[in-house]
Amino acid sequence: MVTDYKKIDLFGKVFIQKVDIKPPFEFAFPVAEQACFLYMLKGGMEYRADDDHLKIQTHHSLLLNCIHSGKQIQDTNSNSDDEIVIVTFHPDILKKVYDKEIPQIFKSNNQISNQARGAINNDFLIQKYIEGLLFYFENPSLVNDEILVLKLKEIILLLSQTQEAETIQVILSQLFSPAAYTFRQIIEAHLFAQINIEELAQKTNLSVSSFKREFKKIYSDSPANYIKTKRLERAAEFLLVSDERITDIAFNCGFNDLANFTKSFHERYNASPSNYRFERRMRKA
């Protein structure tokens, strides 16, 4: 269960997240064209992907691509609370930041192939980098895009100098390589994006009618109902663990109309978003 959640955006996309977790907990990474750097600030987690299992201890970290499905993390110690810091690398932001020349670490290295994750042992410089990020979570008024761009470049430089630099290069270079996505991966990658059914159908190279038939076959539900349900569930989670404005939560969960979000939320949870947040928090107090 998530007990606290904070995030910092860069150029309109989530860049840094700090998540406090109380067992039991399990999180499946959504399929997306991005890579995630996870730092275990407190406690321990287990990473799983098909037959690949890896324990992440305190002050250890993991870099993984999210291009393929099946990746998840879960708590390994039911007696301790966990804290994780996540840094997300978006290809479009990287290209914007490095508009002159892409660094070597993003260029393909053919020595390793099909690398999905890279474990990074306790690294002193990365530990100090994370401590610096925590300062900005505590002092959000000091955050601006210029500072965040520097922090983005800093973590990339630090990763390129670790003992696992070769593996990290393979993972990050995959962000700039064309990827073939399945129907399900396309849906999961855009669940919370500002996108309509027609645009989703275009991304799967299907007509709207064919898209709806394929969606029904895979999810046993209509696209509109399934996507709205997932967005409302995510909004309900954020209402409990975040102090963000309801308007921002609605937008970040894929709703572009506050009135529609409020109406749909009330129909599902029998309470307005603000009352839902207040009542649930009062029960825990």
N, C-alpha and C positions, 0 to 999 in steps of 0.2 A: 504494500500500500504506500502510495506517495504521500508524505506528510508535509513537504514544503517544496515549492518549485519556483525558480527564478530564471529569467533568460535575458539575454542582451542581443539585439538584432544589429546586423550590418547590411546596409543597402536593402532593407525591407525583408531580409530573411534571417532566420534564427542562426546565430553564430556561436554563442556560448550559453550553456545551460548548467545550472546547479540543481541537483535533484536529491532530496533527502527521502530515504526509503525505510519503511518499517516492515519486516517480514510478516507474512509471506509475500513475495513479490516475484513477478515474471513479466518481462517486456519483450515483445517481438518487434524487431526493427522493420519499419515499412520499406518496401522496395522503392528506391529512389536513386537518381544519378548523383550520388554524393558519397563522401567518406566521412567517418566519424572517429574522433580520437576520444577514448574514454579513460579518465584518470580516477582511480579508486582512492578517494580522499580519506575514507573511513570504512572499516568493515571489509567484506570480501564478496565477490560475485563469481558466478560460473557462466562462461560463454559457451553456447552450444550452436552448432550448425551441422545438421545431419550427423555424421559420426565423429565430428571434431568437437572435443570438449576441452576447455581450458579454464583453470581457476585463476582469478585476478585478485591478488592480495593488496593490502593497504600500501599506497605509494607506488603501485605498479600500474601499468596502463596498457591499452590495446588500441590498435588502429585497424579498422575494418572498412571494407567497401560495402555499400548497401545496394549494389546493382542487382544482386540475386537474392531470392527469398530464402527463408529458413533460419535466419540468424536471430538469436534471442539471448538475453541474460537473465539470470535469476539469482536470488540470494543463496549463499552457502552456509550461513550461520543463523539459525532461527532465533538466537538469543541476543543478537546485536543489531543495532540500527546501522544503516549504511548511508554514505554520502558519495555521490558521483559528480564529477565535472565532465561535461561533454563539449568538445569543440567540433563544429561541423564545417566541412569543406565543400562548397558548392562550385561546380566548374565555371558557371557564368561569372561568379564573383572573383574567382581566381584569375580568369582571363581579363577582367576589368582592372584588377589590382596590378597584374603583370602585363600591361598592355604593350610594353616594348618587346619583352622577350620572356618566354616561359622558362623558369629555372630548370636545371638539369634533373632535379628530383621528380619532375612531372613528365619527363621524357622516357619513352619505353626502354626497358632493359630486358633483353631476350634470355638472360641467364636463368630466370625463374618464370614459370608460367602458371596461370590460373591460381594466383595467390589471393586468398580471401581475407586473411587477417595477419597481423604481425604483433606479437607480444613484446612489450618493452619493459625490461626489468627496472628496479628502483634506480632512477636517474636523478642525480642531485640538481642539475640545471632545469630539468623539466619540473621537478618539485618546486623550485623557486619560481618558475613561470606560473604555476598554478596558484601559488600564494599571492602573486601579483594580480591574478584574475579575481581572486576573492576580495581584494581591496575594492575593485570596481563594483562588485555586487553590493558591497557595504556602502559605497559612495556613488550611486548611479548618476548623480548630477555632474560628475566629472567625466562621464563617458561621452565621446564624440567619435565620428567616423574616422578621423585622422588617427586617433589613438588606437582604434580597433584594427585599422589596416596595419599599423605597426605590430600589434599583437598577433595578427594573422601571419605576417612575415616572420615574426620571431619564432612561433611554434614550428613553422615549416623549416626554418634554419636549424632549430634544435633537433628536430626529427631526422634531418639529413646528416647529423653528426653523431647519432647514436650507433651502437654496435649493430643494430638491426636496420641500418640505412638501406641496404640492398633490397630487403623485403619491402620496406616502406616505399621505396621508389617504384616497385612493381604495382603496389596497391594504388598509389596516387596517380601513376601514369594511366591507369585504367579509366580515370575520370575523363581523359581526353581521347579515348578510343571508342569508336562506334560500338554500340551494344544492341543486340536483338532482344526485344522484350516480348514476353508472352502476354496474352490478353489479361490474365489475372495481375501480372506485374504492373501493367499500365494502369489498371483500376486502382490498385493499392498505392501507386505513386502519386495519384491525383485525388485521393479521397477528400483531402482538406484544402484543395486548391480552389481558386476562384475560376471555376470552369463549369460549363453546362453540358448537357447530354450530347448535344450536337457536336461540340468540340471534342468530347471524349470519343465519340464514334469516329471522328476524323483521325484521331491518334491511333486507333486500331485498324484504320484503313477499311472500315465497314460503313455501309449505309446505316442510317438511324434505325430502320426496321430490323436489319440484320444484327446490328449491335444489341438491340433489346432482346432479340431471340437468344443470342449467344450468352448474354448476361443472365437471363432467366435460367438457362441450362446449367450454368456454373454456380450461381448463387441462390437459385430457387426463390428469387425475389425480383421485383422490378428495379431498374437502376435508381429511379427517383427515391423509392422508399428505403432501399438499402443504404444509399449514400447519406440520405437525411438522418437515418438512425445512427449511423457511425459518427456523423458530425455532432449530433446531439449528445451522444455518450461521451465524446471527447470534451465537449463544452462543459458537461456536468462535472467531469473530473477536474478541469481547470478552475471551475468556480470554487471548488473546495480547497485547492492547494495554492491558488494564486490570488493576489490582490489586484490583478489587472482589471481595468474597466470592462464592464459587460460588453460594450461596443467592440472593444479590441478582441475579446475572447471570441465573440461571434464571428468577426472577420477572419481571425486566425484559424477558425474551425471550418471555414468555407462559406459562411453566410455573408451575403453582401447587402442584406436588408434587415435592420434591427427589428422592425415590427414583425416581419415574417419569422425571424428567429425566436422572438418572445412568444408568439402565438404557437409555433411548433413545439417549443420547450414546455409550455404550459399544458399542451395536449398530451405530451408524453409523461411529464413528471407531476402534473396536477399542481403546479406552483410556478410563479414567475421566476426568472433567473435570480433576481435579487432576494426573493423570499426563500428560494431553495438554498442559496448560499448561507443566509442568516440562520435558517432553521437547522440545517445540518451542522453548522459550526456551534450552535447553542447546545445541541445534543452532546457534542464532544467536550464542551466546557465543564 
